[in-house]
Amino acid sequence: MRVRYDSAIGSHVGMVRSNNQDSGFAGDHLYLVADGMGGHAGGDVASAVAAKSMAALDVPPSSSPEATTNSLRTAILETNTKLRNVVKDRPELAGLGTTFTGFITVGDRLALAHIGDSRLYLLRDNQLRQITKDHTFVQRLVDSGKITEEEAKTHPRRSVLMRVLGDVDASPQIDTDVLDTRPGDVWLLCSDGLCGYVEDHDIEKILRRRSSLQGAVDALIDKSLAHGAPDNVTVVLVETEAAEEADPHVTAELPEPNRRFAGSAATTPDLRDGDTSTARTRLMVRRRLVRRAPVIAESQFEPRVDEYLAELIAETRRRNRRRRLLWALGVAGVLIALAGALLFGYQWTQSRYFVGTDGETVIIYRGVQQNIGSLSLHSVAENTEIPLSELDGLEQRQVKRTLGAGSLEEAREIVLRLGVSDE
């Protein structure tokens, strides 16, 4: 089956950062997202260099998906060398780096390459699934069962990367794969400014309800803004569609190239332009100066893999011990408070009295008439030894319903008012 691809792209600086260190690209065959790191200047340079360098691959592939994947890996390694050369020319950018997640379409298959914590998702049959795996130390902890996925979302070291492109590793390890696609598939490429703050089920809901790809891109960015958008956010959507079979007797005109950059790569690093403009974007920009900026951790690369992982595991164990201790103290505190409340409540009930009957005689009870399960909240204070039958009909009904009293003396007075004496 022949397929074609429709796409949309958008990027926004977010509500906190002063520059956009993300870059995105949507062409005719190549689609990618790069999330830069390395400070105010280095991050946007790294992602822009990566996006513009890799954009040269946006040509009709002339080989198999497997061979295209190898070419994609080679091009990424060459881009890594370019980034290292940038630092040689501009030493002040030392430490710059970028993630890269992207694919080239080869017929009805995709040649994928991935490094870092930007992500590729697939919406198929209205079900969203994450395709790539983050190259972070926290993800390593999740894979090893040290922490849960939920704990990873708020872990203080979640921004520490194990693998990136740039001035950090001369030969980084890149994940590659060949993926099958079919009409109706929607592929989402995004930086962690989206997936780090918007839940997967919210992303799925927006994609399922889309009226257009560009509308869905804007809605995803708006959703990130609604969560405070503490990081840059870049989104590329690619939808697989069925294509009509070509007539071999008709020479088709080649379409005009449809190449779009977003984020830092959309212009020179000095201009830092190219943000998506939506209704929420304009509203949030007006509010930006009065918002309290949340504290966010800059992404960073850690080359000491084994040593840092050991430190991270030890730190996580300490955090878990502290969490368990705090949880235990909290539970103990709640139990003590509950026990105190029960004791106070019980003591209060024992300060009350009521006049009732055991069915035969008039009894003064201490406590209240209610029970808690099998626990009785009252006991006999005095047996007046007054036969219930000696009371008139009205008084018998009153005693059977019980007559409350605030003290033993008040209860005795009630008995006296019944017209008989308890002596």
PEBELTA-V262607 format. One record per backbone hydrogen bond with DSSP energy under -1.0 kcal/mol. CO is the residue of the C=O (numbers start at 1). NH is the residue of the N-H. E is the energy in kcal/mol with one decimal. If there is no record, write none. Layout:
# PEBELTA-V262607
co:nh:e
CO:NH:E
CO:NH:E
This chain:
# PEBELTA-V262607
co:nh:e
2:243:-2.3
4:241:-3.0
6:239:-3.1
8:237:-2.5
10:235:-2.8
11:276:-4.1
12:233:-2.5
21:36:-2.7
22:264:-3.4
23:34:-3.1
24:262:-2.0
25:32:-2.5
26:260:-2.2
29:105:-2.4
30:27:-2.6
31:103:-2.2
32:25:-2.2
33:101:-2.1
34:23:-2.7
35:99:-1.9
37:97:-2.3
39:43:-1.5
41:45:-1.4
42:46:-2.5
43:47:-2.2
44:48:-2.0
45:49:-2.7
46:50:-2.2
47:51:-2.6
48:52:-2.6
49:53:-2.3
50:54:-2.5
51:55:-1.5
53:56:-1.1
54:57:-2.2
55:58:-1.8
57:59:-2.5
64:68:-2.7
65:69:-2.2
66:70:-1.7
67:71:-2.2
68:72:-2.4
69:73:-2.4
70:74:-2.4
71:75:-2.4
72:76:-2.0
73:77:-2.2
74:78:-2.0
75:79:-2.2
76:80:-2.2
77:81:-1.7
78:82:-2.0
79:83:-2.3
80:84:-1.9
81:85:-2.1
82:86:-2.0
83:87:-1.5
84:88:-1.4
85:89:-2.0
86:90:-2.2
90:93:-2.4
91:94:-1.8
93:96:-1.7
96:167:-2.0
97:37:-2.9
98:165:-2.7
100:115:-2.5
101:33:-2.1
102:113:-2.5
103:31:-2.0
104:111:-2.9
106:109:-1.1
108:181:-2.1
109:106:-3.3
110:179:-2.5
111:104:-2.0
112:177:-1.7
113:102:-2.3
114:175:-2.4
115:100:-2.7
116:135:-2.0
119:190:-2.0
120:131:-3.0
120:132:-1.2
121:188:-2.3
122:129:-2.1
123:186:-1.9
124:127:-1.5
127:124:-2.3
129:122:-2.6
134:136:-1.1
135:162:-3.0
135:163:-1.0
136:140:-1.4
137:141:-1.9
138:142:-2.0
139:143:-2.8
140:144:-1.8
141:146:-2.3
142:145:-1.4
148:152:-2.0
149:153:-1.1
155:158:-1.8
157:160:-1.7
159:300:-1.8
160:137:-1.6
161:302:-2.1
165:98:-2.1
166:168:-1.6
166:169:-1.1
175:114:-2.4
177:112:-3.1
179:110:-2.9
182:185:-2.1
185:240:-2.6
186:123:-3.0
187:238:-2.4
188:121:-2.8
189:236:-2.7
190:119:-2.6
191:194:-1.9
191:195:-1.2
192:196:-1.5
194:197:-1.5
194:198:-2.6
199:203:-2.0
200:204:-2.8
201:205:-1.9
202:206:-2.1
203:207:-2.3
204:208:-2.5
205:209:-1.7
212:216:-1.9
213:217:-2.4
214:218:-2.5
215:219:-2.2
216:220:-2.4
217:221:-2.2
218:222:-2.6
219:223:-2.1
220:224:-1.8
221:225:-2.3
222:226:-2.3
224:229:-2.1
225:228:-1.9
229:15:-2.8
233:12:-2.5
234:191:-1.7
235:10:-2.1
236:189:-2.9
237:8:-2.0
238:187:-3.6
239:6:-2.3
240:184:-3.0
241:4:-2.8
247:250:-1.8
260:26:-2.4
262:24:-2.0
263:266:-1.5
264:267:-1.2
268:271:-1.4
268:272:-1.6
274:263:-1.0
278:282:-2.4
279:283:-1.9
280:284:-3.3
281:285:-2.5
282:286:-1.4
283:287:-1.1
287:290:-1.4
300:161:-3.7
303:305:-2.1
304:308:-3.2
305:309:-2.7
306:310:-2.1
307:311:-2.2
308:312:-2.9
309:313:-2.6
310:314:-2.3
311:315:-2.7
312:316:-2.7
313:317:-2.4
314:318:-2.1
315:319:-2.6
316:320:-2.8
317:321:-2.5
318:322:-2.8
319:323:-2.8
320:324:-2.9
321:325:-2.8
322:326:-3.0
323:327:-2.7
324:328:-2.9
325:329:-2.9
326:330:-2.6
327:331:-2.9
328:332:-2.8
329:333:-2.7
330:334:-2.5
331:335:-2.9
332:336:-2.8
333:337:-2.7
334:338:-2.8
335:339:-3.1
336:340:-2.8
337:341:-2.5
338:342:-2.7
339:343:-2.8
340:344:-2.9
341:345:-2.7
342:346:-2.9
343:347:-2.8
344:348:-2.1
345:349:-2.2
346:350:-1.8
348:351:-1.6
349:352:-1.5
352:367:-3.6
353:405:-3.1
354:365:-3.1
355:403:-2.0
356:363:-2.9
360:388:-3.4
361:358:-1.4
362:384:-1.4
363:356:-3.0
364:381:-2.8
364:382:-2.2
365:354:-2.0
366:379:-2.2
370:377:-1.3
372:375:-2.4
375:372:-2.9
377:368:-1.6
379:366:-3.3
382:364:-3.0
386:362:-2.2
387:390:-1.6
388:391:-1.4
392:396:-2.5
393:397:-1.9
394:398:-2.2
395:399:-2.5
396:400:-2.4
397:401:-1.9
403:355:-3.0
405:353:-2.5
407:411:-1.9
408:412:-2.3
409:413:-2.1
410:414:-1.7
411:415:-1.8
412:416:-2.2
413:417:-2.0
416:419:-1.7
